[in-house]
Amino acid sequence: TVVDFIIALGNDAVVTIFCPLHPHNNRTVKEELAVLLQKGFLRVNFKGKIAKIEDLLEDAEVKDVELTDAETIKILIDRIVVNDDEETLSRIADSVQTAFFEGKGDCYVEHEGNQTFFCDRFELDGVKFEEPTPNFFSFNNPYGACKRCEGYGNVMGIDEDLVIPDKSKSLYDNAIAPWRGEKMGEWLKQFIKNADKFDFPIHRSYSELTEKQQRLIWTGNKYFSGLDAFFKELEEQTYKIQYRVMLSRYRGKTICPDCKGTRLRKDASYVKIGGKSILEMVLMPLSTILPFFESLTLSDTEAKIAKRLLAEVTSRILYLNNVGLGYLTLNRLSNTLSGGESQR
C-alpha cells in the first residue's frame, strides 16, 4: 500500500503527497483553484514548482492553462516527516485517502525529488476491470454469466463437427466439407498453395493437428482466408438461396467462442490462483486438478483465509477420484453423465 511504501522510506524521511487537479463541471482553472482554497488547500504544484493558490489566482497567465494534462497542476495534500508513532501513521493514512479522493484514484508521493505514482482504481495498461465478488465467478448469476451465451455455454453457430465430419482426413483429402466442389474449392486451393509459407502440415489428419493449427484453419492469416471469413462471406450473401441452404447445413449448437463452454464471463479468467484461472480449472480433469490444489503455495494470510475452503475442495475432488471419475471435468453437464457416473 501507499502507507507501507512511505513508512519503508525510514524515519525522518520527508515526503510530499500530491494528487492531480481534475476539471469539474466545465469550471475554469481559477474557479477550480478557488474551490480548492475553500476546501482548505493552500498550495499546488504548478508546472513543476510549488506555488500558493492565492498567488495563482492573481496571476493573469493561469486562466490559459489546460487541465487535460495531469502534470499541469497537482494539489499539495500534505508534507510529512516520516515517523513510526501512531499519530504520524494516522496522518499519513488520512492524507493518502484524501489524495485518492481528490485525484479520482491517482496519488503521487515525492521523496528527495523523485515522484512515485499510485492508483487505487482496478486497472492496468489503460484497461479498467470489474472488482471481483463471489457472483463474479458464478454462471448462475447474471453478473458472472458469459455475456454472449448468457451462462448456457452453447450458442447457435457454425458446428465444427458438421464442417469437418471426418477428422481422420487431412485438409489435402478434403476434410473440410464446405470447401469441396469447383467453386468453393478455390478457398482450399488458396490454403494449400500458401501452406508452405507458414509451415502447415496439409497431409496430416485434422485430429492429429495441434489446437493452434486447428484454430488457424478457422481464423486464417495473411496468406489465406479461414473458415470464419468463409462463413462471414456466405452470411453477407444470404439473399441468394443457395448460400442460405449451405449455411443451414452447417449450423448447430456450438461451444460459445467467448467462454469456451465454461459459461463464465471472459474477464473472470484475469483472476488467477497459482497461475491458473477458474476457466482453466473447470476444463482440467479431476485427476489433474487434485495435485494442483494439494501443491498450491499460499502466503500465511492467504492460507489462513483459504484453509477451510481448500479442505472442502480437496476432500470432494479426492472422493470423485477414488470412485473412478478422475477423467471428468468440473465443467461437465450433469445431463451428459451416464447412469453409473450419476450414481457415483
C-alpha positions, 0 to 999 in steps of 0.5 A: 500500500501507499502507507507501507511504501512511505513508512519503508522510506525510514524515519525522518524521511520527508515526503510530499503527497500530491494528487492531480487537479481534475476539471469539474463541471466545465469550471475554469482553472481559477474557479477550480483553484478557488474551490480548492482554497475553500476546501482548505488547500493552500498550495499546488504544484504548478508546472513543476514548482510549488506555488500558493493558490492565492498567488495563482489566482492573481496571476493573469497567465493561469486562466490559459492553462489546460487541465487535460494534462495531469502534470499541469497542476497537482494539489499539495495534500500534505508534507510529512516527516516520516515517523513510526508513532501512531499519530504520524501513521494516522496522518499519513493514512488520512492524507493518502485517502484524501489524495485518492479522493481528490485525484479520482484514484491517482496519488503521487508521493515525492521523496528527495525529488523523485515522484512515485505514482499510485492508483487505487482504481482496478486497472492496468495498461489503460484497461479498467476491470470489474472488482471481483465478488463471489457472483463474479465467478458464478454462471448462475448469476447474471453478473458472472454469466458469459455475456454472449451465451448468457451462462448456457455455454452453447450458442447457435453457430457454425458446428465444427463437427458438421464442417469437418465430419471426418477428422481422420482426413487431412485438409489435402483429402478434403476434410473440410466439407464446405470447401469441396466442389469447383467453386468453393474449392478455390478457398482450399486451393488458396490454403494449400498453395500458401501452406508452405509459407507458414509451415502447415502440415496439409497431409496430416489428419485434422485430429492429429493437428495441434489446437493452434493449427486447428484454430488457424484453419478457422481464423486464417492469416495473411496468406489465406482466408479461414473458415470464419471469413468463409462463413462471414462471406456466405452470411453477407450473401444470404439473399441468394438461396443457395448460400442460405441452404449451405449455411443451414447445413452447417449450423448447430449448437456450438461451444460459445467462442467467448467462454469456451463452454465454461459459461463464465464471463471472459474477464473472470479468467484475469483472476488467477490462483497459482497461475491458473484461472477458474476457466482453466480449472473447470476444463482440467480433469479431476485427476489433474486438478487434485495435485494442483490444489494439494501443491498450491503455495499460499502466503500465511494470510492467504492460507489462513483465509483459504484453509477451510475452503481448500479442505472442502475442495480437496476432500470432494475432488479426492472422493470423485477420484477414488470412485473412478471419475478422475477423467471428468471435468468440473465443467461437465453437464450433469445431463451428459453423465451416464447412469453409473457416473450419476450414481457415483 
